[in-house]
Amino acid sequence: MSNETRPQSIDISSILSPLIEFAVVYVMMRVMMKMFPSAIAPNASYVPATKQVEVSSKYVPSELVENPDWSNRWYTYQQTELESLAKSMENRSLGVKIEAAGDICRELLGHQYNPSGAYITDKLNIIDRETSATKHKDKLSAQDDELQTRAINGYANLEFVSRLGVQAKALVMTIIRQDNPNIGPIVRSMRVQMTEDKRFTVK
């Protein structure tokens, strides 16, 4: 019998496995650096995830501007306690106007930076259209009369800081009370204010 020692076989997988793992980690790191630069480089410019820049309107923010009306408390209150009141009204013309004005309030309350100028403008257009078709105060049903009272009391609670926010609250209260002659002037004043408000930049 021969005493010659046979060379041991080399396990290729034991060599390739660490190399494959290193390659996978390297590729993942490269992907992460492209997708989340601030996670790798803390000093890189950072845009908050809550910011959504509106690009479908002439009101296009040129930079992030803090929204003084931002309030999670009042945003949630409007959405959960007040939004359904307008939707439940039998008088749909009044309900649509209250809903549109309420949407403006919610838009101003719901963004830490730059509320959408396009969204607010669309809602003002709806209010203009519905108001032009309604010249007189409508007689409300018993159900709508109750909803009107709840809406007045509810929207009176909202708090705004900016001039536009105060105007938005005045608008929804004026609509709820069916003070139709004063709706148009408030809408026009808000349109002018939006051109002067730093949260909105006219393109």
N, C-alpha and C positions, 0 to 999 in steps of 0.2 A: 504494500500500500504506500502511496506517495505521501510524503510529509509537506509537500508544497502548499503554501498558504494562498488561498484565493483572495483576490482584492474584493473588498466590500462594495456592494452596489450603492450608488448615490441616489438618495431620495430627492428627485427634482422638485416635488411638490413642497418640500420643506424649505426650499430656496425661493421658489416663486411666490409662495403665499405671502410673506412679508412685503415683497415688492408690489404685489397686487393691492394689498391693503393700503400701502403708502400712496399708490396711484389714485385709488378711490378717494382717500382723504384729501389729496391735493386737488383733485377735480372739484370736490365738494366745496373746498375753501375758495377756489376761484369763482365758482357760481355764487357763493354767499357774498363775496366782495362786490360782485356786479349788482346783485339784487338788493343787498343791504349794506351800502358803504358806511353808514353811520355806526353799524355794529362792529365793523373792523377798525374804522378810523373815527373815533369819537369827535374829532374836531371838524369833520366834514359837515357841510351845510345840511340842515335838517328841516323837513316840512312836516308838521304834525299830521297824523293820520286822519284827524277830524276835518282837515281842510279840503274842500272840494271847490276848485276854481271853476266858475261858470264861464263858458265860452260861447254860448248860443245867443248872446244878447249884445247890445251896444255897451252895456255896463260890464266891462271886463276888468277885474282888479289887476293892477300892475304889480302889487306887492301884498304881502300878508299884513292886514291891519286888524288889531284887536277889536272885537265887537263888545262895546260896553253894555249892550242889552242881553248878552248871553247869560242864561240862567237855566240850569237843568231843572230846578224846582218849578219854575213857572212854565217852562216848555212842557214838562210832563203833566202839569195841571191842565194846561190848555188842551193837550192831546187826549187826556183821559176823562176829564170832567166837562169840557165845554164843546169839543168838536162834534159830539153826537147830537147836541141840542139843535143845531142848524139843520143837520141831516134829517131830523125827525119832524120838521115843520111841514104842515099840510100846505101852507102858502109857500110854494117852491121859489117864487121870485125873491121873497124876503129871505128864505132859507139859503138860497144860492149866494146872495150878497153877504149875509152874515158869515157863511162858510168861507168865502173868499177873503173877507177882512180878517177873519180868525186865522186863516192860513198865513197871511202877512205877519200877524203877531207871532205866530209859531216860528216862522222863518227867521225873524229877528231874534227870537229867544233861543233858538236851537243851534246856533253856530258860534263857536269861539272866535272864528275869524271870518271876515267877508261873507255875509249872507248873500244869497243869489239875487242880483239885480234883475235878471231875466224872469225869475219866478215871481218876484214882487210886481214887476211891470205887467205880467200876464194877469195877475189877480186884480190889479187896478183896472185893466181893460174890461174884465168881466163885470166889475162893479159899475163902471161907466155905462156899459151896454144895458145892464139890468135897470139901472137908475133912469136912463133915458126913456125906458118903456114904462116906468111907473111914476106917474105925476102926482098921485094923491096917496094919502095914508090908507092902507088896506084895513078892512075890518077883519079881525082875527077870530078864529074859532077858539073855543074854550081851551083846547089842547095847546094851540099856538100861543094863547095869552099866557098860559102857565110857563111854557118854554121861553117866552120872551122875558118874563120876570126872572127866571133862573139865569138866563144869559146876561141880563143887565147886572145882576148881583155877582155873577161869576167873573165876567170880564172886568168889572170894577176892581177886582183883586190884583190883576196883573200889574207888575211894576216894570217901568222902562226908565232908562237913563238918557238916551240920545233924544234929540229933537224929533227925528223920524219915528222913533219908537213911541213917543208921546202922541204924535200925530196918528200913528196906526191905532193906538188905543182909542183916541177920540173918534176915529173913523168908524170902528166897529160899534162903539156906543151910539154914535149918531145913526147908524144903519139900524141897529136893534130898536131904537126909539122911533124909527120911521120919520126922522127929521129930514125928509128928502131934499129940500132946497139947500141944505148945508153939506150934503154929501159931495157934490161936485167941487166946491171950493177946497175942501180938505184933500180930495184926490189930486187936484191941480197943484196944491201946495206941496204935497208929498213928491210929486214928479220933479218939481224944482229942487226940493231938498236933496233928492237922490243925486242930482248933478253936483251938489256941493259937498256931499258926504264923502269922506276919505275912504270909506268902506267900498265905495263904488266909483269906478273910473270910467268916464264916457270915452268909448273907443273912437 
